[in-house]
Structures are given as structure tokens and as C-alpha cells.
Amino acid sequence: MVLTFFMSKKITFDYWKHLYSSRMEGMVSSEIRDLLSLSARPEIISFAGGLPEVRALNYQKLERYIKRSLKTDGDISLQYGDSTGYYPLRTKLIDVMAIEGIEVDEEDLVVTTGGQQALDLLAKTFIDQGDAVITEAPSYTGALNAFKAYEARIIGIPVEEKGIDTRKAEEALKDLAARKIQAKFIYVVSNFSNPSGFTISLDRREKLLGLAKKHNTIIIEDNPYGMLRYGGKALPTIKELDIRGDNRNVIYISTLSKMLAPAFRIGWIAAPHPVLEKLTLGVQSAVLCGSTFSQRIAFEYFSDPAWKENIREFIKIYKKRRDTMLASLEENLSGIAEWSKPEGGFFIWLRVPECLNMKEVLADAVRKKVAFVPGTGFYADGRGTDAARLAFCTETRENIQKGMKILSKIIKDRIKLYKSFS
Ligand code: PMP
């Protein structure tokens, strides 16, 4: 019997420890969760969650779309739907992908309940206990958790400004091959990665694709932020590069969470047809089908060409917030810390001197009403104590300046304290 705290602050006894599946061991809740749950409080300036600025959406139009979804064909909108997704929405999703240079058709997609379910389905489809999967390090926590849930062995490859270190990825693949181990896939967020903010260079995209082909494995390219670019030049997705060739190695996933709103819970996977068949079985066993209602509304949204204006509006807002956070970092932590300078997306990756543990900094910060995510949440092996993910997408520019001042002071005070002891 174990005493646990979970979600609520109630103290309860866990009588069922002996019944849990072994995979739950890999899914331990981190101690930072309690601290981060505080960040949802209104008085906290939160750089923790990557929450899109949904207030920038046109609510009146949304209301119209919802009404139309009920009025014109409520019998469809409220009904079970196709497990591969609401067909008319899939026609819109391929338009969205075409903007990013990816030419596929409606039959090449399966709609999922958010990008998160896409990750879960892919993990369920490919991973057996102990299987090797390659990820960026740091990598998106939700992906690491999905892979860990199926008991994968995660091999984290360091990332740099140009994205995943392809030389190290090659070494890892060679090492696995020498031991006759097949890597199940390589998971990357190609644009403005979560959490690093880095974008994989064209050269490295090509190199990674070549490696996947050579080692007969798959790349899962996750691209939720590709449309949110605030500077620089868009690069072809790895999927596009693959389509130019034999189109065999890349499974592409994306989501409407950042293009529209997370509450719709719509993501999708573009994959070869045999893989899609397996994924569809996965959808059926998990949820039967995604929400027809939200897919119907999203179809309305993407039928109105104004959706592109909305993206431009999002870009305007986030660009200002990114610039504000970068300027605050420069002003407060120049010469003390290092940080990524993302050309898009939601996140900046902060590296502080090794003497600091950002989990401890978080405890101080939350007391002063500022939150962020310590770096350890993005590694499968406990690394990242000297790093943090700062989300610039959520707070106003005033709050970003205020919060960054507070956070920087805590960091500087802790360094001073460390120096006074050493
Ligand atoms: N992949 C990445 C890289 C993400 O950052 C997120 C959300 N933060 C997701 C997938 C999941 O997104 P959702 O389930 O909201 O579509």
C-alpha cells in the first residue's frame, strides 16, 4: 500500500500497486507536475505550457460555423463517423499540407484525436517492449511518454542550432546495426522543435532521410508549428523530400491545435497505405472514430479562405512575444546563460551554468509567481537539469518582461549563492 498524491491534493492510499501493468513504471508522474499545476492559476505568469492565443480567433465566425454544422447536417455532425476521419475535412487537410509543399491525397491520411493520439497510435503500431527508437534530445515530452508507454528504449541524439546531430544519429544507427537491432523509427520535430526551438537544416533533413533509407527505418516527422514562422526561409519538410524520391520512409503528423485551437482535438497522420490500415485499427480500438462534430466545424473553418488571415494574425502576435522574450533574455541574462533563437513556433530553450538545477529554480520561481518547464522533462534519462523550456506564446509582452525579470533575478541570485560557497 502506497501513499500517493495525484492530481488533487487529497491524500489517498493506492491499493492496486500489485495490479498495474509493467508499462506504468515508465510513466511515473514527475515531481514537477504539482508545481506546474500551479501555473494554471491566473496570478502566475506562465512560460510553462505552450498555450495558443485562442482569443485571437474570430468567435462570431466560429459561432456561425457551429450553428451551420448543426443546422445543415446535424444528423452527420452528431453521429459516429469514419474511423479515418470526416472525408470533407480530409480534403481541407490536404490543402493545408499542400501549402507546406506536401502533395498527398485524402486517402493518404487518417485523422486523429490531436497530434498526441497520432503519437500514441504510432507507438502502439510499431513498438514492442524494449524496442529501440531514436529521438532528439531534448524531445517533446508527450512523444517520450507515448513511446515509454509502449516500453520503448529511447536513444536520445543531441540537438544543435541546425537540429538533430546527424553524425551522432548515424553512429547510433550503426551501433544498433552492429548488434543486429532494428531501430523502429526516428522521431523529430523538424520545424521550431518543442522544446528546443531549433529547426533542422536542409542538409541535415537530407542526411537523416538518407540514414533512414540506409538503415531501413522510418522517420516520424512531427510538424505542428511549421505554419508559424516569424523569420527566415521555409524549408521543405522531410516528407516532401521523401515524396520527391520513393516516398517510403516518412510518416508525417500534424495538428490543428496551433493553426486553429487545441480544443478541437484534431490531428492527422499521412503514411503509406499499409501503415494507415494498422493505424485505423488503432483508432477503432481507442475511440472508434474522432469527434465528427469538431471535424465538421473545422471543415467550415478551412472552407473560409479567411483562415489564412487568422494564421497571419497568430504570426503577428507570436512574433512580437518571441521578440520580447529574446530582448528580455538579452537584457537580463546576457553573458550568464545561452538560449535558442527560434524562427517560429512557441519555445525558447534556455541553458544556464551547470551549477544550477532548474527544478530548484522552478520552486523559487513559482513562489514568485512565475512558471516554466525545467529541462529534465524533455529527456528520457534525467539530463537537462541545467536547462529550461520557456514558452513565449501565452503571456502578453508586459508579462513576459515582468516574468523574465523575476526569473533572471532568481537565476542570478542562485549563481551568486553558488559562487559564495565555492
Ligand atoms: N507534437 C508536438 C511537438 C507538440 O508540441 C504537441 C503539443 N504541444 C503535440 C504533438 C500534440 O498536440 P495536440 O495533441 O494538441 O494536437
Residues whose N, C-alpha, C, O or C-beta is under 5 A from the ligand:
A	BS01	PMP	G50 T113 G114 G115 Q116 Y140 V189 N194 D222 P224 T255 S257 P262 I266 G267
